[in-house]
Amino acid sequence: MSWTSQTLDQLGYLSRGRSRHRPRDAVHLYGGPYPFIQTGDVKHAGLYVRDYQQTYSEAGLQQSRLWPAGTLCITIAANIADTAILGIDACFPDSVIGFIPDEKKADARFVKYLFDATIQQRIKQFTQGAAQDNLSQEKLLSIDFSVPNVDEQKRIASILSAYDDLIENNRRRIHLLEQAARLLYKEWFVHLRFPGHEHVKIKDGVPDGWEKKQIGELAPFKYGKALKEGDRIPGPYPVYGSSGIVGTHDKALVAGTAIIVGRKGNVGSVYWSNIDFYPIDTVYYIEAENSSLYLYYALLHTQFNSTDVAVPGLNRNYAHSRTVLVPDDKIINLFEQHPEVIHDQIERLVKQRQVLTKARDLLLPRLMNGEVAI
């Protein structure tokens, strides 16, 4: 089957998102029923984007636009040329381009995989070194690429999306397990319905034999170390930023199980690593000797938002001053038995996801250049 050279506008309709409001943080535009997808949501999505951090009100919708599910989102600022398909009707800002395929000419999944295989890298090559990393709609339309007819596009996309469906199912199972552990912590240590609570006196929210301690007394925060993306050598050790794992490196900075806390960017985010890792300078970390599953879940329930907005990021002294409830050793040991089982299950699911992702990524370029006949 022959492949022909096309541009995006020959395969469907595309336009930039809308967010005309100034200032951008106008409170009355947010908090309504309309999902507002941003570049970070697209970056962290899989094949489909369904998760979002913000919503528009009716007023917000009036100065934006509601795009239909099935629209391909293409980021043109911040993170360049990341893509995901809307799994829901949603709005997005002018830092995202929406592409709605002509059903007779293109499949949105195929176009998304084409970006993953070749187009994103081509775009990054000619935007690299610019004063400000961004991509105009005109530049995007100047890129041509080879595509088969729409029926073959659908067959190729179906093969690749089968992997993505399994990966997404795996992600959801991990999310449910994480949620179960958080709910158990909340039941025991927020609502104080821990085993045997009926026979324990509670005064001012603190059960007899327990105490409140400052985080700095329990587990001092250590600073991560700068490691630019271009200086990272792919290896076995995850690199942690405030948004989680942001890459890998051939050397670790921290040995053993430890907790990571966001310092800049995603302030107050909390992650658990059960292997050696490299925390960059946007995070703090807690050394293995002071880390525990109980403390990890306690920090997940700790509010790290400082009222001192003049200083961006999480101030270490402020973080150290926050208090957590410290139960007796018996209750801690009893609690940790549950998340230990959950984390073992999560670890197995993560390894399965890595195998699926590797298989998909090996197949992706071969399918997208016509090397593998179907």
C-alpha positions as a printed Julia matrix, in Angstrom:
374×3 Matrix{Float64}:
   0.0    0.0    0.0
   1.51   3.38  -1.02
   2.08   6.19   1.46
   1.62   9.82   0.37
   3.1   13.09   1.64
   0.6   15.21   3.58
   0.4   18.14   6.01
  -1.92  18.34   9.0
  -4.37  20.75   7.36
  -4.77  18.31   4.46
  -5.94  15.63   6.89
  -8.41  17.62   8.98
  -9.19  20.83  10.85
  -6.84  22.45  13.32
  -6.81  25.62  15.39
  -5.24  27.01  18.55
  -7.07  26.8   21.83
  -8.5   29.92  23.4
  -7.74  31.63  26.7
  -8.23  35.32  26.06
  -8.71  36.34  29.68
  -6.37  38.75  31.43
  -5.29  38.31  34.09
  -4.95  34.56  33.66
  -5.66  33.95  37.35
  -9.07  35.67  37.32
 -10.92  33.68  39.99
 -14.4   33.94  38.46
 -13.3   32.01  35.35
 -12.49  28.81  37.23
 -14.12  26.15  39.38
 -17.01  25.24  37.08
 -18.06  22.06  35.25
 -15.88  22.39  32.14
 -12.52  20.54  32.12
  -9.58  22.81  31.27
  -6.69  20.79  29.83
  -3.22  22.37  30.09
   0.16  21.48  28.58
   1.25  19.53  31.66
  -1.91  17.4   31.49
  -1.08  16.51  27.88
   2.56  15.76  28.71
   1.68  13.3   31.47
  -1.16  11.58  29.6
  -0.95   8.36  27.65
  -2.89   7.87  24.43
  -5.88   9.72  25.91
  -5.99  12.67  28.3
  -8.79  12.45  30.87
  -7.12  13.85  33.98
  -6.94  17.58  34.62
  -6.06  20.0   37.4
  -8.36  22.91  36.52
 -11.91  23.6   35.32
 -13.69  26.56  33.74
 -16.89  28.19  34.93
 -19.59  29.44  32.54
 -17.66  32.73  32.35
 -14.49  30.81  31.57
 -16.19  28.89  28.79
 -17.46  32.11  27.21
 -13.92  33.31  26.53
 -12.68  29.85  25.5
 -14.04  26.93  23.48
 -15.26  23.41  24.28
 -13.49  20.87  22.06
 -15.08  17.46  21.44
 -13.7   14.15  22.68
 -11.5   12.67  19.96
  -9.62  15.92  19.33
  -5.84  15.5   19.19
  -4.12  18.0   21.51
  -0.68  19.25  20.38
   1.34  21.4   22.79
   3.16  24.39  21.26
   4.63  26.05  24.36
   6.39  24.89  27.55
   6.75  21.23  26.5
   6.84  21.22  22.69
   4.86  18.8   20.48
   3.57  16.52  23.22
   0.29  14.94  22.13
  -2.75  13.19  23.58
  -6.31  12.63  22.42
  -9.16  14.16  24.41
 -11.06  11.39  26.17
 -13.66  13.96  27.25
 -15.09  17.23  25.95
 -12.74  19.93  27.25
 -11.3   23.43  26.87
  -7.63  24.2   26.45
  -5.5   27.38  26.22
  -3.69  28.92  23.25
  -0.56  26.95  24.17
  -2.33  23.88  22.73
  -3.45  23.26  19.14
  -6.5   21.08  18.53
  -6.63  18.76  15.5
  -9.91  17.16  14.45
  -9.27  14.6   11.7
 -11.37  14.24   8.57
 -12.68  10.71   9.15
 -12.19   9.89   5.46
  -8.53  10.88   5.54
  -7.05  10.36   8.99
  -7.24   8.54  12.32
  -6.39  10.65  15.38
  -4.56   7.75  17.03
  -2.34   7.26  13.97
  -1.45  10.96  13.84
  -0.62  10.89  17.57
   1.68   7.89  17.05
   3.27   9.65  14.07
   4.19  12.53  16.37
   5.65  10.07  18.88
   7.69   8.27  16.21
   9.1   11.13  14.12
   7.36  14.5   14.09
   8.09  15.56  17.69
  11.82  15.03  17.23
  11.82  16.95  13.94
  10.03  19.85  15.6
  12.43  19.93  18.55
  15.38  20.1   16.16
  14.23  23.3   14.5
  12.92  24.95  17.69
  16.08  24.15  19.68
  18.17  27.21  20.45
  15.34  29.68  19.95
  15.11  32.53  22.46
  11.84  31.03  23.66
  10.86  27.44  23.01
   7.54  27.56  21.2
   5.91  26.32  18.03
   3.62  28.38  15.84
   0.71  26.92  13.91
   2.42  28.08  10.71
   5.57  26.08  11.54
   3.47  23.06  12.38
   1.69  23.27   9.01
   5.03  23.48   7.19
   5.9   19.93   8.24
   4.99  17.21   5.77
   4.95  13.49   6.51
   3.99  10.25   4.79
   0.72   8.5    5.62
  -1.15   5.49   4.21
  -4.88   5.5    3.51
  -7.22   5.82   6.47
  -8.05   2.09   6.64
  -4.39   1.18   7.02
  -3.95   4.02   9.52
  -6.69   2.45  11.64
  -5.1   -1.01  11.45
  -1.71   0.35  12.54
  -3.26   2.45  15.3
  -5.26  -0.53  16.57
  -2.09  -2.58  17.03
  -0.32   0.17  18.97
  -3.38   1.22  20.96
  -3.79  -2.37  22.19
  -0.51  -1.86  24.07
  -1.63   1.55  25.31
  -4.93   0.1   26.54
  -3.01  -2.45  28.62
  -0.66   0.27  29.91
  -3.64   2.47  30.86
  -5.37  -0.42  32.63
  -2.13  -1.05  34.5
  -1.96   2.65  35.49
  -5.52   2.57  36.81
  -4.82  -0.51  38.93
  -1.78   1.24  40.43
  -3.91   4.32  41.16
  -6.54   2.21  42.94
  -3.89   0.5   45.07
  -2.34   3.85  46.0
  -5.78   5.2   46.85
  -6.5    2.19  49.09
  -3.32   2.82  51.1
  -4.13   6.54  51.47
  -7.66   5.77  52.63
  -6.32   3.34  55.24
  -3.96   6.02  56.56
  -6.83   8.52  56.71
  -9.07   6.04  58.55
  -6.44   5.21  61.17
  -4.63   8.51  61.69
  -7.01  11.28  60.62
 -10.33   9.85  61.8
  -8.43   7.96  64.56
 -10.3    4.71  63.95
  -7.2    2.54  64.36
  -7.38  -1.0   65.79
  -8.27  -0.8   69.48
  -9.2    2.89  69.38
 -12.29   2.13  71.48
 -10.04   1.49  74.5
  -7.66   4.44  74.09
  -8.16   7.88  75.62
  -7.86  10.75  73.14
  -7.03  14.28  74.31
  -6.89  17.26  71.9
  -6.77  14.88  68.94
  -3.81  12.89  70.29
  -4.37   9.3   71.52
  -2.74   8.29  74.79
   0.87   7.18  74.15
   1.12   9.1   70.88
   2.64  12.55  70.29
   2.93  15.31  67.72
   6.41  16.09  66.4
   7.86  18.55  63.95
   8.99  17.04  60.65
  12.48  18.49  61.05
  12.89  16.57  64.3
  11.85  13.29  62.7
  13.38  13.5   59.25
  15.47  16.49  58.13
  15.06  17.43  54.46
  18.2   17.24  52.28
  18.66  19.26  49.09
  18.71  17.56  45.71
  21.5   18.37  43.24
  21.24  20.08  39.85
  21.41  17.74  36.86
  20.47  19.32  33.54
  18.58  17.18  31.05
  21.48  17.37  28.6
  23.91  16.09  31.25
  21.9   12.98  32.06
  23.28   9.69  30.79
  20.45   7.14  30.44
  20.91   4.41  33.01
  19.2    2.3   35.67
  18.59   5.07  38.23
  15.43   7.22  38.14
  15.86  11.0   38.22
  13.27  12.69  40.43
  11.95  16.23  39.99
   8.96  17.82  41.68
   6.63  16.19  39.11
   8.0   12.7   39.79
  10.38  10.66  37.62
  11.7   12.97  34.86
  14.33  10.68  33.35
  17.15   8.3   34.22
  20.89   8.56  34.88
  23.85   6.2   35.06
  24.7    7.31  38.6
  22.6    7.61  41.78
  22.93  10.39  44.34
  20.93   8.66  47.08
  21.22   5.0   48.07
  18.38   2.94  49.45
  14.7    3.5   50.08
  13.83   7.17  50.54
  11.14   9.86  50.36
  11.21  12.78  47.9
   9.38  16.11  48.46
   8.8   18.8   45.82
  10.67  22.06  46.54
  10.03  24.08  43.36
   7.39  23.69  40.69
   5.01  21.06  42.07
   5.52  22.27  45.64
   4.86  19.73  48.39
   4.51  16.74  46.07
   5.63  13.52  47.78
   7.16  10.39  46.21
   8.49   7.07  47.47
  11.49   5.37  45.87
  12.46   1.85  46.82
  15.65   1.9   44.71
  18.72   4.15  44.47
  17.88   7.4   42.66
  19.0   10.92  41.72
  16.98  13.85  43.18
  17.53  17.1   41.26
  17.53  20.6   42.73
  13.75  21.07  42.51
  13.22  18.56  45.33
  14.23  17.66  48.85
  14.83  14.08  49.93
  14.81  12.23  53.24
  17.63   9.78  53.83
  16.81   6.07  54.04
  17.51   5.84  57.77
  14.76   8.4   58.44
  12.29   7.22  55.79
   9.38   4.9   56.48
   6.1    4.03  54.83
   4.26   5.59  57.75
   6.11   8.9   57.31
   5.52   8.78  53.54
   1.75   8.62  54.01
   1.89  11.21  56.8
   3.66  13.62  54.43
   1.1   12.93  51.7
  -1.52  14.27  54.12
   0.55  17.28  55.19
  -0.27  20.75  53.84
   2.95  22.38  52.66
   1.38  25.51  51.14
   2.98  28.46  52.89
   1.08  31.71  53.29
   4.3   33.53  52.41
   3.66  33.81  48.66
   6.54  36.3   48.24
   8.98  33.41  48.29
   8.36  30.81  45.57
   8.84  27.17  46.4
   8.84  25.25  49.67
  11.0   26.81  52.36
  12.87  24.1   54.28
  12.48  25.78  57.67
   8.74  26.08  57.07
   8.53  22.42  56.03
  10.5   21.37  59.11
   8.09  23.3   61.34
   5.05  21.33  60.19
   3.87  18.69  62.65
   2.79  15.09  62.16
   1.14  12.63  64.52
   3.52   9.92  65.72
   1.76   6.76  67.0
   3.31   4.13  69.21
   5.56   1.55  67.52
   2.94  -1.2   67.73
   0.41   0.77  65.66
   3.07   1.92  63.16
   4.26  -1.66  62.61
   0.68  -2.88  62.25
  -0.12  -0.15  59.73
   3.0   -0.66  57.62
   2.12  -4.32  57.02
  -0.71  -3.15  54.75
   1.13  -0.67  52.46
   4.08  -3.07  52.25
   1.81  -5.59  50.51
   0.3   -2.83  48.36
   3.73  -1.5   47.34
   4.85  -5.01  46.36
   1.81  -5.26  44.08
   2.52  -1.8   42.66
   6.15  -2.74  41.97
   5.05  -5.8   39.96
   2.58  -3.67  37.98
   5.24  -1.05  37.28
   7.57  -3.75  35.9
   4.74  -5.08  33.7
   4.11  -1.55  32.43
   7.79  -1.11  31.6
   7.77  -4.32  29.55
   4.63  -3.24  27.66
   6.03   0.25  27.04
   9.32  -1.14  25.72
   7.5   -3.55  23.37
   5.29  -0.74  22.04
   8.22   1.63  21.57
  10.18  -0.99  19.63
   7.23  -1.62  17.33
   6.26   2.04  16.91
   8.92   3.26  14.41
   8.72   0.09  12.33
   4.97   0.43  11.9
   5.1    4.17  11.28
   7.63   3.96   8.45
   5.95   1.03   6.71
   8.76  -1.41   7.56
   6.29  -3.89   9.07
   3.52  -4.94   6.71
   0.08  -5.55   8.21
